[in-house]
Every structure is written in structure tokens, then in C-alpha cells.
Amino acid sequence: MSWYSDILNHPLMKTFIAYSIFRAFYGAGILVVTYFVDRETSIPWWLFLGFSMVFSRILFRYIKGRKADELTHSPS
């Protein structure tokens, strides 16, 4: 199982898994919010989704940066 743990411990794989989990939760939330934005406001749904794409990248970079700071400042 050494090759399997090597793959899972690779930084690129960890980033991929974290991003996939983030997108799953964020995407589900955006679907619900987009439904209500479309039904309850005059904001075009496509404008909201465009904003969401940009915002999600900024949010993920922030989360990723905080995680990197925690790893560099953690007493090991």
C-alpha cells in the first residue's frame, strides 16, 4: 500500500481532493441560492452565476492560503 499512500500524500492530490470537496458543497449551495435569486429578485441569474464563479476562486484561494499558513506555523 506504499504507492497508494504516496499518491494520497502528494500535495497535488491533496489540493485536488480539497478543491473537489469545496466545489461539491459550494456548488450545491449556489444551486439553491440561484433558484431563489431567479424567483425572488430582478437580478439576472446569469449575472449572479458569473459573480459566483469569480467569488468561488477568491474564496478557495483564501481558504488554501489559511491552510498553508497553519501548516507553516504549526509546532511539529
CYANA upper distance limits for C-alpha pairs under 8 A (distance plus 0.5 A):
  1 MET  CA      5 SER  CA      6.83
  2 SER  CA      6 ASP  CA      6.52
  3 TRP  CA      7 ILE  CA      6.70
  4 TYR  CA      8 LEU  CA      6.83
  5 SER  CA      9 ASN  CA      6.43
  6 ASP  CA     10 HIS  CA      6.71
  7 ILE  CA     13 MET  CA      7.38
  8 LEU  CA     13 MET  CA      6.53
  8 LEU  CA     14 LYS  CA      7.19
  9 ASN  CA     13 MET  CA      7.58
  9 ASN  CA     14 LYS  CA      7.20
 10 HIS  CA     14 LYS  CA      6.85
 11 PRO  CA     15 THR  CA      6.68
 12 LEU  CA     16 PHE  CA      6.67
 13 MET  CA     17 ILE  CA      6.65
 14 LYS  CA     18 ALA  CA      6.61
 15 THR  CA     19 TYR  CA      6.47
 16 PHE  CA     20 SER  CA      6.57
 17 ILE  CA     21 ILE  CA      6.75
 18 ALA  CA     22 PHE  CA      6.62
 19 TYR  CA     23 ARG  CA      6.53
 19 TYR  CA     60 PHE  CA      8.16
 20 SER  CA     24 ALA  CA      6.65
 21 ILE  CA     25 PHE  CA      6.98
 22 PHE  CA     26 TYR  CA      6.42
 22 PHE  CA     60 PHE  CA      8.21
 23 ARG  CA     27 GLY  CA      5.96
 24 ALA  CA     28 ALA  CA      6.74
 25 PHE  CA     29 GLY  CA      6.78
 26 TYR  CA     30 ILE  CA      6.60
 26 TYR  CA     56 SER  CA      8.32
 27 GLY  CA     31 LEU  CA      6.73
 28 ALA  CA     32 VAL  CA      7.13
 29 GLY  CA     33 VAL  CA      6.73
 30 ILE  CA     34 THR  CA      6.27
 30 ILE  CA     52 SER  CA      8.16
 31 LEU  CA     35 TYR  CA      6.75
 32 VAL  CA     36 PHE  CA      7.12
 33 VAL  CA     37 VAL  CA      6.55
 34 THR  CA     38 ASP  CA      6.47
 34 THR  CA     45 TRP  CA      6.89
 34 THR  CA     48 PHE  CA      7.71
 34 THR  CA     49 LEU  CA      7.89
 35 TYR  CA     39 ARG  CA      6.72
 36 PHE  CA     40 GLU  CA      6.09
 36 PHE  CA     41 THR  CA      8.17
 37 VAL  CA     41 THR  CA      5.84
 37 VAL  CA     42 SER  CA      8.24
 37 VAL  CA     43 ILE  CA      7.28
 37 VAL  CA     44 PRO  CA      8.49
 37 VAL  CA     45 TRP  CA      7.24
 37 VAL  CA     48 PHE  CA      8.41
 38 ASP  CA     42 SER  CA      7.74
 38 ASP  CA     43 ILE  CA      7.51
 38 ASP  CA     44 PRO  CA      7.25
 38 ASP  CA     45 TRP  CA      6.02
 43 ILE  CA     47 LEU  CA      7.68
 43 ILE  CA     48 PHE  CA      7.66
 44 PRO  CA     48 PHE  CA      7.08
 45 TRP  CA     49 LEU  CA      6.73
 46 TRP  CA     50 GLY  CA      6.64
 47 LEU  CA     51 PHE  CA      6.78
 48 PHE  CA     52 SER  CA      6.62
 49 LEU  CA     53 MET  CA      6.75
 50 GLY  CA     54 VAL  CA      7.19
 51 PHE  CA     55 PHE  CA      6.56
 52 SER  CA     56 SER  CA      6.39
 53 MET  CA     57 ARG  CA      7.11
 54 VAL  CA     58 ILE  CA      7.02
 55 PHE  CA     59 LEU  CA      6.54
 56 SER  CA     60 PHE  CA      6.51
 57 ARG  CA     61 ARG  CA      6.69
 58 ILE  CA     62 TYR  CA      6.76
 59 LEU  CA     63 ILE  CA      6.74
 60 PHE  CA     64 LYS  CA      6.45
 61 ARG  CA     65 GLY  CA      6.43
 62 TYR  CA     66 ARG  CA      6.71
 63 ILE  CA     67 LYS  CA      6.76
 64 LYS  CA     68 ALA  CA      6.74
 65 GLY  CA     69 ASP  CA      6.70
 66 ARG  CA     70 GLU  CA      6.69
 67 LYS  CA     71 LEU  CA      6.79
 68 ALA  CA     72 THR  CA      6.78
 69 ASP  CA     73 HIS  CA      6.58
 70 GLU  CA     74 SER  CA      6.27
